[in-house]
Amino acid sequence: MTDPEIHVRMYRRLLGDCFLIRVVDGGTARHILIDCGVLQGTEGSKERMTEIADDIFAQTGGVIDLLVVTHEHWDHISGFGQAKEHFFGDNGFQIKTLWMAWTERRDDAQANRLRARFAKKKQAVALVADAAMKDGNAHFGAAPRLAVNDLDNFIGVVDGLGAAGKGALTGDAIMRKLAERAGETLYLEPGTTLDSWEGGLKAHVLGPPRNEKLLFKDLPTKSGKAGADHSFNETLLEGLASDEAGFDAADHSPFSGAHRGVPVAGLAEGAVAPGQENLASWFSAHYHQGPAKRRIDADWLGAAGALALKLNSDTNNTSLVLAFEIADGAIMLFAADAQVGNWESWWSQPYAGVKMDDLLPRVAFYKVGHHGSHNATLIDQGLRKMGQGPRGLVAMIPTDEAFALKQGKGWRMPDATVRKTLIEVTGGKLIYGDRPWRKLPDGTTPDPAFTGISVDQGFRSATDETNPLFVEYRVQ
């Protein structure tokens, strides 16, 4: 009996994830689709995702044996809505089985609490960014608005900003509709192993963790004292979107009452409480007299930017991470957008007798996490441990580097250190989603990082770059 052929198709020109795995065994092909999305704001995104859905339909015959949706970020799920006739129409895909993380369960108390927490934060950040652009605050608005726009690109549109706490994410609706469409939906727990599904590939579920300390850890541990500031800012912004009557940020201040001071609203007009007349006089003499550019009335709004970035990272850390095991024990690792805490949690999970120190060296194929960002691929504890089997390591990185550099202050996707290490550990067997092999993003200029690197002919013959819509690699 021969081992099944396994092909991984990565759709191109996306700052987003869309992977189609084809498992051919004895003349029968089964298909696994992992995510289908592109960053909001991508030009022609609806047309592009529809073209991709057309190709998936043609390749699968309209039957997806296993759909994996890793997490609720627009660059992973937008295609399900942009090509809704394919995924939700009467003549659309048949989805036999759907896998999601435990965080998407509707009957899980921890998942529901996290979902409500994320929803409130999204509303709060969006409301504050909107407030930053109101009359009198426009000069403070650019930085928080920039960061929140970046968040919007990942989470999709937040509806109902006029009614705090009542908005709903379009992404949430997509996740619900996919669960309704699928013949069977499984919500996977970290540390479990699935070896009986129709595709025939054993799957180890690595993340996301249940441990919330790790779930919310986005960066490597380092000393610092910003925690209290972040916690207070977070509480303040959540309060803005709260349905709770009489929310007072002072109640959540990290300082005792003796050090909180008094409200300044109305002081300039002399509207003060009894006993504060001298304070009003002092305030008038010392404030609002200097150049306007020195004032910091609305400087607190900048907290929205930092919290938007934190919220984005926290959602990334809810990523469903799968390690597919193929015939000879080699591993295909799909890390979605998992960040530091998700990665670190893998060593504390029981994988049916398999230890991470045994599993990681067997990784022969790695879907690079979060488009190669700086905190989504552990280097020493992760990447450098991979590819120690006879196959070595091949990596695919879904990115559009030129488009990423136009976002925010310029996103480095891939990060220079991650990219350098990927080329080193793979021995040059790094496949990009936005350019031919060994080329720069312009598609024609040789990439000097590959100078002096030669790969075996087997890798080249297993890689098909002839179609502008996708690149495909034959794993075996």
C-alpha beads as a LAMMPS data file, in Angstrom:
LAMMPS data file: protein, C-alpha beads

476 atoms
475 bonds

1 atom types
1 bond types

-500.0 500.0 xlo xhi
-500.0 500.0 ylo yhi
-500.0 500.0 zlo zhi

Masses

1 110.0

Atoms # bond

1 1 1 0.000 0.000 0.000
2 1 1 1.481 3.354 -1.051
3 1 1 1.446 6.455 1.122
4 1 1 -1.089 9.119 0.113
5 1 1 0.039 12.101 -1.941
6 1 1 -0.303 15.397 -0.102
7 1 1 -0.379 18.754 -1.886
8 1 1 -0.578 22.159 -0.169
9 1 1 -1.973 25.008 -2.269
10 1 1 -1.359 28.551 -0.965
11 1 1 -3.409 31.249 -2.647
12 1 1 -1.330 34.207 -3.762
13 1 1 -1.444 37.993 -3.573
14 1 1 -3.083 37.943 -0.149
15 1 1 -2.182 39.568 3.126
16 1 1 -4.304 36.808 4.560
17 1 1 -4.505 33.028 4.833
18 1 1 -6.161 30.611 2.418
19 1 1 -4.728 27.097 2.126
20 1 1 -6.168 24.080 0.340
21 1 1 -4.688 20.681 1.210
22 1 1 -5.348 17.801 -1.173
23 1 1 -4.873 14.258 0.151
24 1 1 -4.903 11.671 -2.642
25 1 1 -5.085 8.052 -1.510
26 1 1 -5.810 5.176 -3.877
27 1 1 -7.239 7.486 -6.508
28 1 1 -9.577 9.211 -4.043
29 1 1 -8.958 12.861 -3.221
30 1 1 -10.048 14.529 0.009
31 1 1 -9.735 18.224 0.665
32 1 1 -8.954 20.347 3.699
33 1 1 -9.504 24.107 3.494
34 1 1 -7.748 26.148 6.181
35 1 1 -9.114 29.698 6.391
36 1 1 -10.110 31.922 3.487
37 1 1 -9.514 35.630 3.905
38 1 1 -7.670 38.804 2.995
39 1 1 -6.976 42.000 4.934
40 1 1 -9.788 44.538 4.795
41 1 1 -8.858 47.438 2.546
42 1 1 -7.207 45.251 -0.082
43 1 1 -8.065 46.596 -3.532
44 1 1 -10.399 44.287 -5.456
45 1 1 -10.674 41.922 -2.497
46 1 1 -14.207 40.701 -3.298
47 1 1 -13.276 39.851 -6.881
48 1 1 -10.066 38.163 -5.785
49 1 1 -11.727 36.030 -3.116
50 1 1 -14.490 35.070 -5.553
51 1 1 -11.845 33.959 -8.050
52 1 1 -10.201 31.886 -5.328
53 1 1 -13.552 30.360 -4.334
54 1 1 -14.123 29.443 -7.994
55 1 1 -10.794 27.621 -8.030
56 1 1 -11.519 25.819 -4.764
57 1 1 -14.890 24.717 -6.124
58 1 1 -13.322 23.429 -9.340
59 1 1 -10.600 21.571 -7.431
60 1 1 -12.903 19.993 -4.849
61 1 1 -15.983 19.410 -6.974
62 1 1 -17.877 21.489 -4.427
63 1 1 -17.128 19.169 -1.501
64 1 1 -14.896 20.309 1.361
65 1 1 -14.203 17.283 3.523
66 1 1 -12.737 19.360 6.336
67 1 1 -12.930 23.116 6.842
68 1 1 -10.645 24.598 9.503
69 1 1 -11.365 28.151 10.669
70 1 1 -8.548 29.184 12.969
71 1 1 -9.837 32.437 14.496
72 1 1 -12.117 35.398 13.930
73 1 1 -9.871 37.827 12.064
74 1 1 -10.941 39.299 8.753
75 1 1 -7.780 38.233 6.929
76 1 1 -8.721 34.626 7.732
77 1 1 -12.496 34.637 7.193
78 1 1 -13.440 37.452 4.788
79 1 1 -13.668 35.156 1.770
80 1 1 -16.559 33.243 3.289
81 1 1 -18.599 36.443 3.147
82 1 1 -17.114 37.940 -0.017
83 1 1 -17.874 34.709 -1.899
84 1 1 -21.044 33.968 0.067
85 1 1 -22.856 32.303 -2.827
86 1 1 -20.093 29.685 -2.912
87 1 1 -20.136 29.024 0.822
88 1 1 -23.750 29.709 1.797
89 1 1 -25.769 29.556 -1.431
90 1 1 -28.135 26.733 -2.376
91 1 1 -25.655 25.414 -4.937
92 1 1 -22.581 26.191 -2.874
93 1 1 -20.065 24.023 -1.092
94 1 1 -20.957 20.972 0.894
95 1 1 -18.913 21.226 4.093
96 1 1 -18.725 17.815 5.705
97 1 1 -16.814 18.708 8.866
98 1 1 -15.860 22.019 10.450
99 1 1 -13.119 22.452 13.043
100 1 1 -12.902 25.536 15.240
101 1 1 -11.136 26.284 18.499
102 1 1 -12.853 25.831 21.863
103 1 1 -13.032 29.646 22.029
104 1 1 -15.898 29.568 19.491
105 1 1 -18.195 27.318 21.546
106 1 1 -21.507 28.928 22.464
107 1 1 -22.061 26.648 25.460
108 1 1 -18.646 27.136 27.075
109 1 1 -18.587 29.560 30.011
110 1 1 -14.948 30.568 29.543
111 1 1 -15.390 31.047 25.798
112 1 1 -18.508 33.173 26.309
113 1 1 -16.761 35.330 28.895
114 1 1 -13.792 35.878 26.565
115 1 1 -16.090 36.636 23.634
116 1 1 -17.969 39.258 25.650
117 1 1 -14.696 40.754 26.835
118 1 1 -13.331 41.033 23.298
119 1 1 -16.590 42.502 21.992
120 1 1 -16.626 45.176 24.686
121 1 1 -12.998 46.095 23.996
122 1 1 -13.642 46.384 20.278
123 1 1 -16.575 48.689 20.893
124 1 1 -14.630 50.765 23.400
125 1 1 -11.593 51.246 21.203
126 1 1 -13.748 52.204 18.231
127 1 1 -15.790 54.652 20.313
128 1 1 -12.695 56.362 21.696
129 1 1 -11.118 56.649 18.270
130 1 1 -14.338 58.244 17.060
131 1 1 -14.262 60.639 20.012
132 1 1 -10.700 61.575 19.125
133 1 1 -11.944 63.099 15.886
134 1 1 -14.727 65.156 17.452
135 1 1 -14.595 68.937 17.679
136 1 1 -11.714 70.070 19.845
137 1 1 -9.889 66.746 19.680
138 1 1 -8.940 66.541 16.004
139 1 1 -5.276 67.305 16.680
140 1 1 -5.133 64.300 18.997
141 1 1 -6.988 61.973 16.677
142 1 1 -4.396 60.827 14.155
143 1 1 -2.448 58.314 16.241
144 1 1 -5.368 56.460 17.867
145 1 1 -7.357 56.554 14.636
146 1 1 -4.406 55.049 12.755
147 1 1 -4.095 52.197 15.224
148 1 1 -7.842 51.560 15.305
149 1 1 -8.016 51.561 11.512
150 1 1 -5.358 48.841 11.621
151 1 1 -7.596 46.902 14.015
152 1 1 -10.637 47.426 11.763
153 1 1 -8.689 45.875 8.891
154 1 1 -8.347 42.673 10.912
155 1 1 -11.731 42.454 12.658
156 1 1 -13.954 43.780 9.888
157 1 1 -16.663 46.369 10.413
158 1 1 -18.019 47.005 13.903
159 1 1 -21.681 47.897 13.507
160 1 1 -23.811 50.122 15.662
161 1 1 -21.190 52.537 16.971
162 1 1 -23.989 54.922 17.769
163 1 1 -25.242 52.554 20.446
164 1 1 -22.439 51.481 22.737
165 1 1 -22.390 47.831 23.611
166 1 1 -24.984 46.833 21.019
167 1 1 -22.777 46.398 17.938
168 1 1 -22.110 43.038 16.355
169 1 1 -19.088 41.891 14.387
170 1 1 -19.672 40.726 10.850
171 1 1 -17.058 38.073 11.584
172 1 1 -19.268 36.594 14.282
173 1 1 -22.097 36.170 11.772
174 1 1 -19.739 34.377 9.367
175 1 1 -18.618 31.964 12.088
176 1 1 -22.229 31.182 12.992
177 1 1 -23.275 30.590 9.385
178 1 1 -20.351 28.246 8.761
179 1 1 -21.305 26.194 11.815
180 1 1 -24.885 26.006 10.538
181 1 1 -23.693 24.967 7.071
182 1 1 -21.368 22.170 8.150
183 1 1 -22.577 18.625 8.545
184 1 1 -20.584 18.331 11.770
185 1 1 -18.807 20.959 13.849
186 1 1 -16.095 20.131 16.369
187 1 1 -14.635 22.617 18.830
188 1 1 -11.122 21.439 19.536
189 1 1 -9.286 21.405 22.849
190 1 1 -5.513 21.821 23.210
191 1 1 -3.680 18.601 23.926
192 1 1 -6.109 16.383 22.029
193 1 1 -5.286 14.185 19.040
194 1 1 -7.735 13.334 16.255
195 1 1 -6.912 10.304 14.135
196 1 1 -10.251 9.038 12.844
197 1 1 -11.585 11.749 10.543
198 1 1 -12.125 10.969 6.837
199 1 1 -8.996 12.718 5.573
200 1 1 -6.796 10.107 7.163
201 1 1 -4.250 12.537 8.636
202 1 1 -3.699 12.408 12.371
203 1 1 -4.015 15.902 13.853
204 1 1 -2.515 17.123 17.119
205 1 1 -4.275 20.186 18.537
206 1 1 -1.606 22.484 19.975
207 1 1 -3.569 25.640 20.796
208 1 1 -5.170 27.902 21.832
209 1 1 -4.510 27.391 25.554
210 1 1 -7.119 27.448 28.293
211 1 1 -4.585 29.151 30.562
212 1 1 -5.500 32.833 30.246
213 1 1 -2.103 34.025 31.437
214 1 1 -0.652 32.444 28.295
215 1 1 -3.679 33.257 26.146
216 1 1 -3.043 36.969 26.689
217 1 1 0.751 36.810 26.436
218 1 1 1.731 38.426 23.155
219 1 1 5.409 39.225 23.650
220 1 1 8.394 37.500 25.284
221 1 1 8.612 38.164 29.013
222 1 1 10.662 41.190 29.948
223 1 1 10.888 43.509 32.917
224 1 1 8.820 46.645 32.981
225 1 1 6.183 48.501 34.965
226 1 1 3.583 49.362 32.356
227 1 1 1.118 46.791 33.651
228 1 1 -0.806 49.066 35.987
229 1 1 -1.137 51.799 33.363
230 1 1 -2.377 49.319 30.785
231 1 1 -4.871 47.780 33.217
232 1 1 -6.347 51.163 34.149
233 1 1 -6.562 52.353 30.552
234 1 1 -8.210 49.080 29.605
235 1 1 -10.790 49.394 32.375
236 1 1 -11.475 53.017 31.456
237 1 1 -12.076 52.258 27.797
238 1 1 -14.236 49.222 28.549
239 1 1 -16.330 51.442 30.800
240 1 1 -17.105 53.731 27.885
241 1 1 -18.809 50.853 26.106
242 1 1 -20.425 49.470 29.227
243 1 1 -24.156 49.185 29.726
244 1 1 -23.518 49.655 33.443
245 1 1 -25.185 52.801 34.741
246 1 1 -23.032 55.253 36.625
247 1 1 -19.666 53.880 35.544
248 1 1 -16.954 56.008 37.192
249 1 1 -13.380 55.522 36.058
250 1 1 -12.138 56.879 39.386
251 1 1 -13.542 53.791 41.091
252 1 1 -11.021 51.743 39.102
253 1 1 -8.045 54.081 39.530
254 1 1 -4.764 52.456 40.624
255 1 1 -4.352 55.324 43.140
256 1 1 -5.990 55.849 46.515
257 1 1 -8.696 58.457 46.850
258 1 1 -6.280 60.918 48.458
259 1 1 -4.254 61.074 45.278
260 1 1 -6.929 61.083 42.603
261 1 1 -7.503 64.860 42.559
262 1 1 -10.705 66.533 41.451
263 1 1 -12.534 66.761 38.121
264 1 1 -11.459 69.735 36.003
265 1 1 -14.689 69.924 34.002
266 1 1 -16.272 73.304 34.650
267 1 1 -13.327 74.759 36.587
268 1 1 -12.600 77.294 33.858
269 1 1 -16.183 78.564 34.136
270 1 1 -16.072 78.622 37.928
271 1 1 -18.573 75.776 38.274
272 1 1 -17.030 74.170 41.356
273 1 1 -18.119 72.426 44.476
274 1 1 -18.264 74.340 47.754
275 1 1 -14.784 74.852 49.161
276 1 1 -13.077 74.685 45.769
277 1 1 -13.283 78.389 44.845
278 1 1 -9.542 78.902 45.319
279 1 1 -8.880 75.888 43.115
280 1 1 -10.946 77.439 40.312
281 1 1 -8.967 80.662 40.542
282 1 1 -5.645 78.804 40.523
283 1 1 -6.754 76.639 37.594
284 1 1 -7.759 79.680 35.548
285 1 1 -4.423 81.372 36.216
286 1 1 -2.284 78.380 35.269
287 1 1 -4.211 76.610 32.489
288 1 1 -5.464 77.532 29.010
289 1 1 -3.105 80.527 28.895
290 1 1 -0.204 79.026 26.928
291 1 1 0.078 77.924 23.304
292 1 1 -2.659 75.502 22.298
293 1 1 -0.159 72.985 21.002
294 1 1 1.141 72.462 24.554
295 1 1 -2.230 71.380 25.896
296 1 1 -2.875 67.730 26.676
297 1 1 -6.637 67.859 27.285
298 1 1 -7.333 64.780 25.180
299 1 1 -3.968 63.071 25.393
300 1 1 -5.582 60.148 27.207
301 1 1 -7.228 59.214 23.909
302 1 1 -3.882 57.868 22.777
303 1 1 -4.546 54.860 25.017
304 1 1 -6.929 53.631 22.335
305 1 1 -4.037 53.005 19.971
306 1 1 -2.089 50.830 22.401
307 1 1 -5.183 48.887 23.410
308 1 1 -6.180 48.338 19.784
309 1 1 -2.829 46.684 19.181
310 1 1 -3.214 44.584 22.344
311 1 1 -6.702 43.478 21.351
312 1 1 -5.450 42.492 17.919
313 1 1 -2.691 40.370 19.468
314 1 1 -5.050 38.774 21.997
315 1 1 -7.364 37.664 19.191
316 1 1 -4.388 36.253 17.289
317 1 1 -3.536 34.182 20.343
318 1 1 -6.921 32.438 20.180
319 1 1 -5.717 30.803 16.953
320 1 1 -6.410 27.119 16.455
321 1 1 -2.986 25.519 15.863
322 1 1 -2.804 22.098 14.209
323 1 1 0.061 19.683 13.642
324 1 1 -0.918 17.161 10.946
325 1 1 1.062 13.929 11.070
326 1 1 1.687 12.141 7.775
327 1 1 2.733 8.597 6.923
328 1 1 6.388 8.589 7.986
329 1 1 5.781 10.613 11.138
330 1 1 6.651 13.950 9.542
331 1 1 4.602 16.928 10.722
332 1 1 2.847 19.732 8.836
333 1 1 2.477 22.650 11.261
334 1 1 -0.233 25.246 10.639
335 1 1 0.239 27.949 13.267
336 1 1 -2.386 30.466 12.032
337 1 1 -1.571 33.756 13.830
338 1 1 -0.536 32.217 17.168
339 1 1 1.710 34.467 19.210
340 1 1 4.100 33.933 22.096
341 1 1 1.739 32.660 24.798
342 1 1 0.043 30.212 22.437
343 1 1 3.429 28.795 21.389
344 1 1 4.686 28.521 24.972
345 1 1 1.564 26.613 26.023
346 1 1 2.346 23.700 23.713
347 1 1 4.856 22.240 26.168
348 1 1 2.227 21.897 28.905
349 1 1 -0.287 19.856 26.883
350 1 1 -0.629 16.031 26.870
351 1 1 -0.575 14.876 23.231
352 1 1 -1.466 11.191 23.546
353 1 1 2.048 10.357 24.697
354 1 1 3.779 12.676 22.205
355 1 1 6.036 15.382 23.632
356 1 1 6.757 18.691 21.924
357 1 1 10.490 18.001 22.094
358 1 1 9.748 14.996 19.865
359 1 1 7.098 16.622 17.688
360 1 1 8.839 19.881 16.700
361 1 1 11.969 18.233 15.234
362 1 1 9.643 16.228 12.955
363 1 1 8.092 19.376 11.456
364 1 1 8.852 19.125 7.728
365 1 1 6.338 21.752 6.573
366 1 1 5.629 25.015 8.386
367 1 1 2.913 27.529 7.524
368 1 1 4.606 30.640 8.858
369 1 1 2.584 32.331 11.599
370 1 1 0.961 35.741 11.113
371 1 1 2.631 36.533 7.802
372 1 1 6.065 36.368 9.419
373 1 1 5.542 39.032 12.092
374 1 1 8.092 39.419 14.882
375 1 1 6.173 37.691 17.691
376 1 1 4.351 34.891 15.863
377 1 1 7.263 32.493 15.327
378 1 1 9.400 31.540 18.300
379 1 1 12.976 31.339 17.051
380 1 1 15.067 29.308 19.525
381 1 1 12.199 27.416 21.152
382 1 1 10.354 26.910 17.870
383 1 1 11.815 27.432 14.417
384 1 1 15.341 26.238 15.179
385 1 1 13.962 22.963 16.543
386 1 1 12.136 22.140 13.284
387 1 1 13.293 20.247 10.229
388 1 1 15.601 17.748 11.905
389 1 1 14.165 14.747 10.071
390 1 1 15.334 13.389 6.710
391 1 1 12.964 15.716 4.827
392 1 1 14.407 18.901 6.303
393 1 1 12.005 21.844 6.403
394 1 1 9.901 23.674 3.816
395 1 1 8.057 26.848 4.842
396 1 1 5.241 28.779 3.190
397 1 1 4.646 32.396 4.133
398 1 1 1.330 34.013 3.116
399 1 1 2.117 37.686 2.738
400 1 1 1.943 40.718 0.509
401 1 1 4.996 42.586 1.733
402 1 1 4.506 45.708 -0.377
403 1 1 0.892 46.098 0.801
404 1 1 1.865 45.415 4.427
405 1 1 4.379 48.256 4.344
406 1 1 1.555 50.647 3.449
407 1 1 -0.389 49.767 6.604
408 1 1 -0.105 51.846 9.774
409 1 1 3.487 52.890 10.311
410 1 1 4.650 50.133 7.990
411 1 1 4.144 46.497 8.972
412 1 1 7.222 44.290 8.585
413 1 1 5.715 41.098 7.195
414 1 1 7.981 39.257 7.246
415 1 1 10.105 40.579 10.076
416 1 1 13.786 40.720 9.104
417 1 1 14.972 38.333 11.844
418 1 1 12.198 35.824 11.181
419 1 1 12.893 35.935 7.450
420 1 1 16.644 35.472 7.891
421 1 1 16.129 32.509 10.220
422 1 1 13.546 30.928 7.910
423 1 1 15.988 31.021 4.997
424 1 1 18.727 29.590 7.208
425 1 1 16.695 26.769 8.780
426 1 1 14.956 25.759 5.531
427 1 1 18.167 25.976 3.539
428 1 1 16.397 28.307 1.121
429 1 1 13.212 26.239 0.808
430 1 1 11.009 29.225 1.634
431 1 1 7.943 29.827 -0.551
432 1 1 6.334 33.273 -0.564
433 1 1 2.769 34.142 -1.476
434 1 1 3.707 37.390 -3.208
435 1 1 6.676 36.518 -5.445
436 1 1 8.458 33.704 -7.273
437 1 1 11.024 31.676 -5.375
438 1 1 14.337 33.512 -4.705
439 1 1 12.945 36.833 -5.954
440 1 1 12.218 40.171 -4.282
441 1 1 8.603 41.438 -4.080
442 1 1 8.873 43.035 -7.536
443 1 1 8.891 39.466 -8.882
444 1 1 11.979 39.807 -11.079
445 1 1 14.959 41.018 -9.025
446 1 1 17.015 38.194 -7.460
447 1 1 16.854 38.202 -3.659
448 1 1 20.417 38.593 -2.326
449 1 1 19.444 36.690 0.839
450 1 1 19.487 33.489 -1.250
451 1 1 22.960 34.103 -2.686
452 1 1 25.103 30.989 -2.418
453 1 1 22.151 28.798 -1.403
454 1 1 21.347 25.757 -3.502
455 1 1 18.464 23.354 -2.945
456 1 1 17.892 19.819 -4.125
457 1 1 16.046 19.245 -7.375
458 1 1 13.342 17.397 -5.485
459 1 1 12.140 20.623 -3.883
460 1 1 12.039 22.431 -7.202
461 1 1 10.113 19.651 -8.936
462 1 1 7.644 19.494 -6.029
463 1 1 6.902 23.229 -6.260
464 1 1 4.451 24.492 -8.890
465 1 1 4.494 28.273 -9.418
466 1 1 2.976 28.322 -12.906
467 1 1 -0.473 29.598 -11.880
468 1 1 -0.667 33.297 -10.887
469 1 1 -3.546 32.516 -8.516
470 1 1 -1.691 30.056 -6.288
471 1 1 1.553 28.236 -5.586
472 1 1 1.400 24.532 -4.758
473 1 1 3.891 22.291 -2.985
474 1 1 3.774 18.482 -3.036
475 1 1 4.677 17.381 0.480
476 1 1 4.881 13.718 -0.546

Bonds

1 1 1 2
2 1 2 3
3 1 3 4
4 1 4 5
5 1 5 6
6 1 6 7
7 1 7 8
8 1 8 9
9 1 9 10
10 1 10 11
11 1 11 12
12 1 12 13
13 1 13 14
14 1 14 15
15 1 15 16
16 1 16 17
17 1 17 18
18 1 18 19
19 1 19 20
20 1 20 21
21 1 21 22
22 1 22 23
23 1 23 24
24 1 24 25
25 1 25 26
26 1 26 27
27 1 27 28
28 1 28 29
29 1 29 30
30 1 30 31
31 1 31 32
32 1 32 33
33 1 33 34
34 1 34 35
35 1 35 36
36 1 36 37
37 1 37 38
38 1 38 39
39 1 39 40
40 1 40 41
41 1 41 42
42 1 42 43
43 1 43 44
44 1 44 45
45 1 45 46
46 1 46 47
47 1 47 48
48 1 48 49
49 1 49 50
50 1 50 51
51 1 51 52
52 1 52 53
53 1 53 54
54 1 54 55
55 1 55 56
56 1 56 57
57 1 57 58
58 1 58 59
59 1 59 60
60 1 60 61
61 1 61 62
62 1 62 63
63 1 63 64
64 1 64 65
65 1 65 66
66 1 66 67
67 1 67 68
68 1 68 69
69 1 69 70
70 1 70 71
71 1 71 72
72 1 72 73
73 1 73 74
74 1 74 75
75 1 75 76
76 1 76 77
77 1 77 78
78 1 78 79
79 1 79 80
80 1 80 81
81 1 81 82
82 1 82 83
83 1 83 84
84 1 84 85
85 1 85 86
86 1 86 87
87 1 87 88
88 1 88 89
89 1 89 90
90 1 90 91
91 1 91 92
92 1 92 93
93 1 93 94
94 1 94 95
95 1 95 96
96 1 96 97
97 1 97 98
98 1 98 99
99 1 99 100
100 1 100 101
101 1 101 102
102 1 102 103
103 1 103 104
104 1 104 105
105 1 105 106
106 1 106 107
107 1 107 108
108 1 108 109
109 1 109 110
110 1 110 111
111 1 111 112
112 1 112 113
113 1 113 114
114 1 114 115
115 1 115 116
116 1 116 117
117 1 117 118
118 1 118 119
119 1 119 120
120 1 120 121
121 1 121 122
122 1 122 123
123 1 123 124
124 1 124 125
125 1 125 126
126 1 126 127
127 1 127 128
128 1 128 129
129 1 129 130
130 1 130 131
131 1 131 132
132 1 132 133
133 1 133 134
134 1 134 135
135 1 135 136
136 1 136 137
137 1 137 138
138 1 138 139
139 1 139 140
140 1 140 141
141 1 141 142
142 1 142 143
143 1 143 144
144 1 144 145
145 1 145 146
146 1 146 147
147 1 147 148
148 1 148 149
149 1 149 150
150 1 150 151
151 1 151 152
152 1 152 153
153 1 153 154
154 1 154 155
155 1 155 156
156 1 156 157
157 1 157 158
158 1 158 159
159 1 159 160
160 1 160 161
161 1 161 162
162 1 162 163
163 1 163 164
164 1 164 165
165 1 165 166
166 1 166 167
167 1 167 168
168 1 168 169
169 1 169 170
170 1 170 171
171 1 171 172
172 1 172 173
173 1 173 174
174 1 174 175
175 1 175 176
176 1 176 177
177 1 177 178
178 1 178 179
179 1 179 180
180 1 180 181
181 1 181 182
182 1 182 183
183 1 183 184
184 1 184 185
185 1 185 186
186 1 186 187
187 1 187 188
188 1 188 189
189 1 189 190
190 1 190 191
191 1 191 192
192 1 192 193
193 1 193 194
194 1 194 195
195 1 195 196
196 1 196 197
197 1 197 198
198 1 198 199
199 1 199 200
200 1 200 201
201 1 201 202
202 1 202 203
203 1 203 204
204 1 204 205
205 1 205 206
206 1 206 207
207 1 207 208
208 1 208 209
209 1 209 210
210 1 210 211
211 1 211 212
212 1 212 213
213 1 213 214
214 1 214 215
215 1 215 216
216 1 216 217
217 1 217 218
218 1 218 219
219 1 219 220
220 1 220 221
221 1 221 222
222 1 222 223
223 1 223 224
224 1 224 225
225 1 225 226
226 1 226 227
227 1 227 228
228 1 228 229
229 1 229 230
230 1 230 231
231 1 231 232
232 1 232 233
233 1 233 234
234 1 234 235
235 1 235 236
236 1 236 237
237 1 237 238
238 1 238 239
239 1 239 240
240 1 240 241
241 1 241 242
242 1 242 243
243 1 243 244
244 1 244 245
245 1 245 246
246 1 246 247
247 1 247 248
248 1 248 249
249 1 249 250
250 1 250 251
251 1 251 252
252 1 252 253
253 1 253 254
254 1 254 255
255 1 255 256
256 1 256 257
257 1 257 258
258 1 258 259
259 1 259 260
260 1 260 261
261 1 261 262
262 1 262 263
263 1 263 264
264 1 264 265
265 1 265 266
266 1 266 267
267 1 267 268
268 1 268 269
269 1 269 270
270 1 270 271
271 1 271 272
272 1 272 273
273 1 273 274
274 1 274 275
275 1 275 276
276 1 276 277
277 1 277 278
278 1 278 279
279 1 279 280
280 1 280 281
281 1 281 282
282 1 282 283
283 1 283 284
284 1 284 285
285 1 285 286
286 1 286 287
287 1 287 288
288 1 288 289
289 1 289 290
290 1 290 291
291 1 291 292
292 1 292 293
293 1 293 294
294 1 294 295
295 1 295 296
296 1 296 297
297 1 297 298
298 1 298 299
299 1 299 300
300 1 300 301
301 1 301 302
302 1 302 303
303 1 303 304
304 1 304 305
305 1 305 306
306 1 306 307
307 1 307 308
308 1 308 309
309 1 309 310
310 1 310 311
311 1 311 312
312 1 312 313
313 1 313 314
314 1 314 315
315 1 315 316
316 1 316 317
317 1 317 318
318 1 318 319
319 1 319 320
320 1 320 321
321 1 321 322
322 1 322 323
323 1 323 324
324 1 324 325
325 1 325 326
326 1 326 327
327 1 327 328
328 1 328 329
329 1 329 330
330 1 330 331
331 1 331 332
332 1 332 333
333 1 333 334
334 1 334 335
335 1 335 336
336 1 336 337
337 1 337 338
338 1 338 339
339 1 339 340
340 1 340 341
341 1 341 342
342 1 342 343
343 1 343 344
344 1 344 345
345 1 345 346
346 1 346 347
347 1 347 348
348 1 348 349
349 1 349 350
350 1 350 351
351 1 351 352
352 1 352 353
353 1 353 354
354 1 354 355
355 1 355 356
356 1 356 357
357 1 357 358
358 1 358 359
359 1 359 360
360 1 360 361
361 1 361 362
362 1 362 363
363 1 363 364
364 1 364 365
365 1 365 366
366 1 366 367
367 1 367 368
368 1 368 369
369 1 369 370
370 1 370 371
371 1 371 372
372 1 372 373
373 1 373 374
374 1 374 375
375 1 375 376
376 1 376 377
377 1 377 378
378 1 378 379
379 1 379 380
380 1 380 381
381 1 381 382
382 1 382 383
383 1 383 384
384 1 384 385
385 1 385 386
386 1 386 387
387 1 387 388
388 1 388 389
389 1 389 390
390 1 390 391
391 1 391 392
392 1 392 393
393 1 393 394
394 1 394 395
395 1 395 396
396 1 396 397
397 1 397 398
398 1 398 399
399 1 399 400
400 1 400 401
401 1 401 402
402 1 402 403
403 1 403 404
404 1 404 405
405 1 405 406
406 1 406 407
407 1 407 408
408 1 408 409
409 1 409 410
410 1 410 411
411 1 411 412
412 1 412 413
413 1 413 414
414 1 414 415
415 1 415 416
416 1 416 417
417 1 417 418
418 1 418 419
419 1 419 420
420 1 420 421
421 1 421 422
422 1 422 423
423 1 423 424
424 1 424 425
425 1 425 426
426 1 426 427
427 1 427 428
428 1 428 429
429 1 429 430
430 1 430 431
431 1 431 432
432 1 432 433
433 1 433 434
434 1 434 435
435 1 435 436
436 1 436 437
437 1 437 438
438 1 438 439
439 1 439 440
440 1 440 441
441 1 441 442
442 1 442 443
443 1 443 444
444 1 444 445
445 1 445 446
446 1 446 447
447 1 447 448
448 1 448 449
449 1 449 450
450 1 450 451
451 1 451 452
452 1 452 453
453 1 453 454
454 1 454 455
455 1 455 456
456 1 456 457
457 1 457 458
458 1 458 459
459 1 459 460
460 1 460 461
461 1 461 462
462 1 462 463
463 1 463 464
464 1 464 465
465 1 465 466
466 1 466 467
467 1 467 468
468 1 468 469
469 1 469 470
470 1 470 471
471 1 471 472
472 1 472 473
473 1 473 474
474 1 474 475
475 1 475 476
